Amino acid sequence: MNIRPAVETEALLLSALAMQAKAHWGYSAEALEGWRAELAVSPQGIRTRPTFVAMVGIEVAGFYSLSPLGRSWELDNLWVLPRFMHLGVGRALLSHALETAARGGAAEVTVDADPNAEPFYLECGAIRRGVVPAPLPGQPQRARPQLAFDARTT
């Protein structure tokens, strides 16, 4: 596996990858469609934010992007294609993201996570700071965990 900077021409590919990864968790087509704009990656986003892809052979297996916000950066995206989950791609991308943020002066990296991703982030050293209500039809108690990593310990 190789991690390299994303290029602007990969915006549509990365948008589709994020949708495939989100769909892996069994969300309804309606819910996924509602998230399409939020999950979209733009060429401008790739140009203006640290965005990196994980390559397995010649295939983009996952990616992440960060929003630099002073000493507290936000992990906007971290997505892995379902067939590459549980193979270390996500951990490698997260480690790279934390190192990138630390080099950029971040003291912490925050994550507004999908509930299904929380166990992954906690296993990787995140601390839960709170939750944000995020109900869905049939899941009125659903909430997104708000997590943080200490970027200085990477």
C-alpha positions in Angstrom: 0.0 0.0 0.0 1.1 3.5 -0.8 -0.4 6.8 0.5 0.0 9.8 -1.9 -1.6 13.2 -2.3 -5.0 13.1 -4.1 -5.3 15.0 -7.4 -8.2 17.2 -8.4 -9.2 14.9 -11.2 -10.0 12.2 -8.6 -12.9 14.2 -7.0 -15.7 12.1 -8.6 -13.9 8.9 -7.8 -13.4 9.9 -4.1 -17.1 11.0 -3.9 -18.2 7.6 -5.2 -15.8 5.8 -2.8 -17.3 7.7 0.1 -20.8 6.7 -0.9 -19.9 3.0 -1.3 -18.2 3.0 2.1 -21.3 4.7 3.7 -23.6 2.3 2.0 -21.7 -0.6 3.5 -23.4 0.1 6.8 -26.8 -0.8 5.5 -28.3 2.7 5.4 -31.5 3.2 3.3 -31.2 4.5 -0.2 -33.1 7.6 1.0 -30.7 8.3 3.8 -27.7 7.8 1.5 -29.2 10.2 -1.1 -29.6 12.7 1.7 -25.9 12.5 2.5 -24.7 12.7 -1.2 -23.9 16.4 -1.1 -22.2 16.2 2.3 -20.1 13.2 1.1 -19.2 14.9 -2.2 -15.5 15.7 -2.7 -14.8 18.7 -5.0 -11.7 19.5 -7.0 -11.4 22.7 -4.9 -11.6 20.7 -1.7 -8.7 18.5 -2.9 -6.7 21.7 -3.9 -7.3 23.6 -0.6 -7.3 20.8 2.1 -4.8 18.1 2.8 -6.3 15.1 1.0 -4.5 11.8 0.5 -5.4 8.5 -1.1 -4.3 4.9 -0.2 -3.3 2.9 -3.3 -3.4 -0.9 -3.3 -1.7 -1.8 -6.5 -3.3 0.6 -9.1 -6.6 0.9 -7.2 -7.6 3.7 -4.8 -8.7 1.8 -1.7 -9.5 4.7 0.6 -8.8 8.4 1.3 -8.9 11.1 3.9 -9.1 14.8 4.1 -8.4 17.3 6.8 -9.6 20.8 7.6 -6.9 22.8 9.3 -8.5 24.9 12.0 -5.6 26.5 14.0 -4.4 24.0 16.7 -7.6 21.8 16.3 -7.9 20.2 12.9 -10.9 18.2 11.7 -10.8 14.9 10.0 -13.5 15.6 7.4 -13.3 12.3 5.6 -11.8 8.9 6.1 -13.3 6.3 3.9 -12.2 2.8 2.8 -13.8 0.7 0.1 -15.7 -2.2 1.8 -13.5 -4.9 0.1 -10.4 -3.2 1.7 -11.9 -2.9 5.2 -10.1 -4.8 8.0 -6.9 -5.0 6.1 -5.1 -2.0 7.7 -5.9 0.6 5.1 -8.0 2.7 7.5 -5.4 2.5 10.2 -2.7 3.6 7.8 -4.7 6.5 6.5 -5.6 7.6 10.1 -2.0 7.4 11.2 -0.9 9.4 8.1 -3.7 12.0 8.8 -2.6 12.5 12.4 1.1 12.9 11.3 0.0 15.4 8.6 -1.9 17.4 11.2 0.9 17.3 13.7 3.4 18.5 11.1 0.9 21.3 10.3 0.9 22.5 13.9 -2.3 20.8 15.2 -2.5 19.8 18.8 -5.6 17.7 18.2 -7.7 16.2 15.5 -11.4 16.0 15.9 -13.8 13.6 14.2 -17.6 13.9 13.8 -18.0 10.2 13.2 -20.5 7.8 11.8 -21.8 5.7 14.7 -20.5 2.5 12.9 -17.0 4.0 12.8 -16.7 4.8 16.5 -15.3 1.4 17.5 -12.5 1.8 14.9 -11.6 5.3 16.1 -11.7 4.3 19.8 -9.4 1.3 19.1 -7.0 3.8 17.4 -6.8 6.0 20.5 -9.6 8.5 20.1 -11.4 9.9 23.1 -15.1 10.5 23.0 -16.0 14.1 23.7 -19.8 13.9 23.3 -22.5 13.1 20.8 -24.7 15.0 18.4 -28.3 13.8 17.8 -28.6 12.4 14.2 -31.9 10.5 14.1 -33.0 8.5 11.0 -36.4 7.0 10.2 -36.6 4.0 12.5 -33.6 5.1 14.5 -34.8 8.0 16.6 -32.0 7.6 19.2 -29.2 7.6 16.6 -26.4 9.9 17.5 -23.0 10.8 15.9 -20.0 10.5 18.3 -17.7 13.5 18.6 -14.2 12.2 19.0 -10.7 13.6 19.4 -7.1 12.5 19.0 -4.1 14.1 20.5 -2.0 14.9 17.4 1.1 15.5 19.4 1.5 11.8 20.4 1.7 10.4 16.9 
